[in-house]
Amino acid sequence: MNSKTLMYILKRILLAILTVWVVITVTFFVTRIIPGGPFLSEKAVSPAVTAALEAKYGMDKPVFDQYITYLKDILHLDFGPSLTQRGRDVSDVITDGLAVSAKLGVIAAASAAVVGIVLGSIAALRRNKIIDKIIMVITTAFVSMPSFIMGSLLLTLFAVKLAILPANGTTTSGLILPVVTLALYPAAYITRLTRSSMLDVLGQDYIRTARAKGVAGYRIIFGHALKNSLIPVLTYLGPMLAYIVTGSLVVEKIFAVPGIGRDFVNSITNRDYPLVMGTTIVLATLIVVMNLITDILYKVVDPRINLE
Amino acid sequence: MKKLVALVLALTMSVSMFACGSKDTAGDTADNGSNTTTENGGDTTTTATDGSVLSVCLASEPDSIDPALNSTVDGATMIAHLFSGLATWKQDESGKLVIAPDAAEELVEGVPNEDGTITYTYTLRDGLTWSDGEPVTAGDFVFAWNRAASVDLAADYGYMFEVVDGYADIWETDADGNFVNPDATLNVQAPDDKTIVVTLATPVSYWNELLAFPTYYPVREDVVSDESWATDPSTYVSNGAYTLTGWEHNSVITLTKNEHYVDADKITMPQIDFYLSDDTNNMLTNFENGSWQLIDSVPNNEIANLQANYPDEYFVEGQIGTYYVCWNINEDILPEGSGLTGVEAENAKAEIRNAISLLFDRNYIVESVAQGGQVPASSFVAMGITNPDGSQFYETAGGNDYPGYFDVSAEAYTSNWDTAMETLKKYYDFDESTGMFTNFPSMTYLYNTDDSHKAIGEYLSGVLAGVGITLNLENQEWNTFLNTRKDGGYSIARNGWLADYNDPISFLDMWISGSGNNDVQYGKGDHAAVAAYSLDLTPYGIDYKVENATWAETYDVLISEIKSCTDNDTRYEMMHLAEDMVMETGCIVPLYFYTDIYMLDSSVKGFYSNPLGYKYFMYCTIEG
C-alpha cells in the first residue's frame, strides 16, 4: 500500500467523522424544533412533574448547552438514558435492537449474495436458454417490487392462508419471512449484475486463451471467470447494506421484528430525544463505515482504479 | 476460492437449519393451540401446552414495569400478576368482581381525626415474602409509597397519592417553581414490621380501589436503588403470584408462578407469556393460527367478521372511559357582525356548541363507524362510575328522565335535530331553498393520525356539510397532536379519557383552569376574563355564592370544595353540579363510552378483567 492510498484512506476517515458530526448536529436541533416532547401523554402530568422530569434529565438548560453536554457524553460513548423507557440506557436499547437487526441483515445480505451469484452465473452460462429467460423474468419482477408489497404478500400467503410460518418476527423461525422479504430485491439485483458481468468476462481474450490451452470447464468458470466477474458485485455491497438498513425499517414493521428500525421509529413518535440521537448515530455510522470499506475494497480488488 | 466454497457450504447449512425450524413451528401452529413453540434467541424451548403456558398479547412493550413508573393498562396487568398490594381485584364465589384484601389481613375502616383527616391502620398477613426469599415488611410499603410520590421519581401516576396527607407539601413550589419542602414525606408510618398506619387528607370513597392500584404496590429499597432494576429478570424482585423469568425486549415477557407466594396453591396457571406487539393484524393472525390465546385489540375493519365468525371468542366489556370531541372555548364561531360581546357572546357560543352536538347521531357512530359495541353517550362522566347508592352516575346526570344531558336514543334523534336547527337559525342565516346555513365560519377538526379517528372525523364533517357548515379535517402525528391540543391551537379536536379509579372526580378535576389536561382552555386566554358563570354552594352548607363570575371563581372553587368535602352524598351532588357546569358550556361533545374488545380462546377458563381494563390470568386453566 503506497502513501497515496494511505492519504486517501485517512482523508476518507476524516470525512466520515465530519459526516457523522453533521448528522448529530442536524438531528439534535431538528428533534428539538419539532413540536411535542417526551413527557406528553393523553393524560398530561402536572407542570410541576414535567418541570421535575426536565430538571432530572438536564432539559431545563438552554438547548445549546444541552448540545455541548451531549457532544461531550458522546465522545465517552455515553448515549444517556431513555426518556420513555425509564430505567433503560439508550445503549442497552440499541444493543438489543441491533442484535436482532444485524442477524436479520447479515442473513439477508449473505443469502442475497449467494443466491444472486449462483443464479447469475447459471443464467450467464446458459445464456438465452429457457432457464436464463426464467431467471431474468423473475428477477425483473423482484427488482421492481417494493419490499412492503412483497412483505405483505408473503405474510398473507405463508402466515395467514397456509399458516405454516409465524407472522411475528420475534422467534427464530419468524425470521424466515422477513429475511426473504429483505433479501429478494438485492438477490435479484445481484443475479442481474453477475449475469452481465460474467457474460462480459466470458467474452474476454484470456478466457478464450484458457479454453484453447485445454483448461477444464469448471476451472475456467471458478478459477478465472467468477472471480473477475464479482468486482461489480463487490461495489454493490455498500448500496446493498444501505438498502437493507433502510428497508428493514419497513420489514421490521410488517413482521413485528424487534429490531433497531422499530426503536428508531418509536423514538421519534415518543420524542425520546436520546434514543432518537442514539439510533440515528448508529445507523449513520454504519452506512458511512460500510461505504468507506467498500471504496477501499474496491481499490484492493482492482488496483487499476485511481482513488484520486 | 476455497473460502468461497466454505462460505457457500456454511450458508447452505444455516439456511437448511432455518427450514427445519420452520417445520417444527408449522406442526405446532397447525395443531391449533395445542402446542406452543417458544424460541428465545438461540435457546429453543418447546413447551407442549398441556395447559401449562398461556400466551397472550395485550400491547407493545410497556415503557416500564416498575409499579411506580408504569402508566399503561397492559403494564398494570403484568404488575398485578407480579406484585401483591394491600388490596386486589378478585372474583368472589358468585363470580362478582370485588376489591379484596391481598397483602393486608383486612381492608379496615378509617378512623376520623379532629382535623378532618382520617387514619387507616393495616396489618400485613403472615408469611409474605419477596421472590428472593426476604420477608415483606410494612417498611417496604412506606418506602414504596414515598418513592412513588416523590419529586425525585416524578412518576406519571405519582398524583395517585394526592389523597394522602403530606402529598401537597411534597409538591409545593414557590413562585419560581422551586420545591419548598425538599424533606417532606407522606403521612404513612410503619410502627413495626407488620403494621402500616396511613393518614388521608380527607375521606376518600375510592381508597380501597387505590390500594389495588399498581402505584400502591410495595417495592424494596435495596432492589430499586438501581433505576434499571425493572428492566431485567435477574434484578427484578417482586412479591406477587408470579416472578419475572424472561424478557426479550419488544418480543416477549415471561412470568412464572412464584412458589413462595403466600397463596401459591390457588394460582392455577404455571406460566404466562406476554407477547409484545401493537400490530392488530399481527395479533389476529397469531390468534387465528392458535399461537396466542388472548389478544387485546383487533383490526377495526375485521370487527364485523369476528363477531360473526367467533361468537364464543369475541368479547366486549365495559371500560370506564369516554370518547368525545372538545371545542376550544376561545374559538370564535359567531357569524361576522353578530354584534355580541362578552358574557352574551359566551352564552351564545355555548348554545351553538350544544346545538351542534345534537346534530350528531351517536347510534350511527357506534353501529356503523366505531363498530365495537360502544355505548352512545350524552354525558361526560363515563358509564361504570357509580353513585354512592350503587346506581350509575351517568344515568342520574343531567337530572332528566333519560340518562345524560339530552336523549341519546335513536328515536329522539329527529327531534334533537329539529331543536338544534331552530337554535342555530337564531344566530346564522339559513337558506330554506338549499337547507344550508350560509354564514357559519369554517372550522377545522383536529385528530391524531389513525383510521378510526379519521372515520369519525369524516362522519362529523359530513353531517355538518349537510347543513352548510364547513368542518375541514386535519390530522397530526401523535406527539404533535398532543402538543397542539394542549396549547389550544385548534377549533375542534378528537379527545378521550379513561378513568384510573371509580370516582367522578377523575373526569371533573381535569377542567380546572390550571390542569394540564384542560384541552378546552377553560379559564385560559380570553376565557380567563369571561365572567359568565354562577355558583351557589349554600345548599351544600358552604358559604359561597357568586354570580357572573369567571371560571376560576366558580368551577375551580367547586372542584376544590368537592375535594375537601367529607360528606359523601353532598360530594356526589356537587360532582353532578360540576358536570352540569362543564356540559352547559357545550365544549365537551361526548360521543360514546369506551368498550374493551378482546378475543379469548374458548379453551381458556377462569379469566376475568376489571373495569380499568386490567386482565387477570392467574386463576386460568386451559381445557380441551
HADDOCK unambig.tbl for C-alpha pairs under 7 A between the chains (distance, minus, plus):
assign (segid A and resid 35 and name CA) (segid B and resid 480 and name CA) 5.29 0.50 0.50
assign (segid A and resid 35 and name CA) (segid B and resid 483 and name CA) 6.65 0.50 0.50
assign (segid A and resid 36 and name CA) (segid B and resid 479 and name CA) 5.20 0.50 0.50
assign (segid A and resid 36 and name CA) (segid B and resid 480 and name CA) 4.91 0.50 0.50
assign (segid A and resid 36 and name CA) (segid B and resid 483 and name CA) 5.00 0.50 0.50
assign (segid A and resid 40 and name CA) (segid B and resid 482 and name CA) 6.84 0.50 0.50
assign (segid A and resid 41 and name CA) (segid B and resid 482 and name CA) 6.94 0.50 0.50
assign (segid A and resid 42 and name CA) (segid B and resid 482 and name CA) 6.95 0.50 0.50
assign (segid A and resid 43 and name CA) (segid B and resid 517 and name CA) 6.53 0.50 0.50
assign (segid A and resid 44 and name CA) (segid B and resid 516 and name CA) 5.37 0.50 0.50
assign (segid A and resid 44 and name CA) (segid B and resid 517 and name CA) 5.45 0.50 0.50
assign (segid A and resid 45 and name CA) (segid B and resid 156 and name CA) 5.92 0.50 0.50
assign (segid A and resid 45 and name CA) (segid B and resid 516 and name CA) 6.29 0.50 0.50
assign (segid A and resid 46 and name CA) (segid B and resid 515 and name CA) 6.93 0.50 0.50
assign (segid A and resid 46 and name CA) (segid B and resid 516 and name CA) 5.44 0.50 0.50
assign (segid A and resid 47 and name CA) (segid B and resid 516 and name CA) 6.80 0.50 0.50
assign (segid A and resid 49 and name CA) (segid B and resid 154 and name CA) 5.42 0.50 0.50
assign (segid A and resid 52 and name CA) (segid B and resid 151 and name CA) 6.28 0.50 0.50
assign (segid A and resid 52 and name CA) (segid B and resid 154 and name CA) 6.17 0.50 0.50
assign (segid A and resid 53 and name CA) (segid B and resid 154 and name CA) 6.06 0.50 0.50
assign (segid A and resid 84 and name CA) (segid B and resid 63 and name CA) 6.01 0.50 0.50
assign (segid A and resid 85 and name CA) (segid B and resid 63 and name CA) 4.47 0.50 0.50
assign (segid A and resid 85 and name CA) (segid B and resid 64 and name CA) 5.91 0.50 0.50
assign (segid A and resid 86 and name CA) (segid B and resid 63 and name CA) 6.67 0.50 0.50
assign (segid A and resid 86 and name CA) (segid B and resid 64 and name CA) 6.06 0.50 0.50
assign (segid A and resid 87 and name CA) (segid B and resid 227 and name CA) 4.88 0.50 0.50
assign (segid A and resid 87 and name CA) (segid B and resid 228 and name CA) 4.10 0.50 0.50
assign (segid A and resid 87 and name CA) (segid B and resid 231 and name CA) 6.83 0.50 0.50
assign (segid A and resid 88 and name CA) (segid B and resid 228 and name CA) 5.73 0.50 0.50
assign (segid A and resid 88 and name CA) (segid B and resid 231 and name CA) 6.73 0.50 0.50
assign (segid A and resid 114 and name CA) (segid B and resid 8 and name CA) 6.74 0.50 0.50
assign (segid A and resid 160 and name CA) (segid B and resid 285 and name CA) 6.19 0.50 0.50
assign (segid A and resid 163 and name CA) (segid B and resid 289 and name CA) 6.56 0.50 0.50
assign (segid A and resid 164 and name CA) (segid B and resid 26 and name CA) 4.43 0.50 0.50
assign (segid A and resid 165 and name CA) (segid B and resid 22 and name CA) 6.31 0.50 0.50
assign (segid A and resid 165 and name CA) (segid B and resid 25 and name CA) 6.91 0.50 0.50
assign (segid A and resid 165 and name CA) (segid B and resid 26 and name CA) 6.05 0.50 0.50
assign (segid A and resid 167 and name CA) (segid B and resid 282 and name CA) 6.23 0.50 0.50
assign (segid A and resid 167 and name CA) (segid B and resid 285 and name CA) 6.73 0.50 0.50
assign (segid A and resid 167 and name CA) (segid B and resid 286 and name CA) 6.84 0.50 0.50
assign (segid A and resid 168 and name CA) (segid B and resid 282 and name CA) 6.63 0.50 0.50
assign (segid A and resid 170 and name CA) (segid B and resid 251 and name CA) 5.36 0.50 0.50
assign (segid A and resid 171 and name CA) (segid B and resid 39 and name CA) 5.34 0.50 0.50
assign (segid A and resid 171 and name CA) (segid B and resid 40 and name CA) 6.52 0.50 0.50
assign (segid A and resid 171 and name CA) (segid B and resid 41 and name CA) 6.92 0.50 0.50
assign (segid A and resid 172 and name CA) (segid B and resid 39 and name CA) 6.40 0.50 0.50
assign (segid A and resid 172 and name CA) (segid B and resid 41 and name CA) 6.53 0.50 0.50
assign (segid A and resid 173 and name CA) (segid B and resid 18 and name CA) 6.43 0.50 0.50
assign (segid A and resid 173 and name CA) (segid B and resid 21 and name CA) 5.55 0.50 0.50
assign (segid A and resid 173 and name CA) (segid B and resid 22 and name CA) 5.20 0.50 0.50
assign (segid A and resid 256 and name CA) (segid B and resid 277 and name CA) 6.83 0.50 0.50
assign (segid A and resid 258 and name CA) (segid B and resid 250 and name CA) 5.17 0.50 0.50
assign (segid A and resid 258 and name CA) (segid B and resid 251 and name CA) 6.21 0.50 0.50
assign (segid A and resid 269 and name CA) (segid B and resid 478 and name CA) 6.92 0.50 0.50
assign (segid A and resid 269 and name CA) (segid B and resid 479 and name CA) 6.33 0.50 0.50
assign (segid A and resid 270 and name CA) (segid B and resid 479 and name CA) 6.66 0.50 0.50
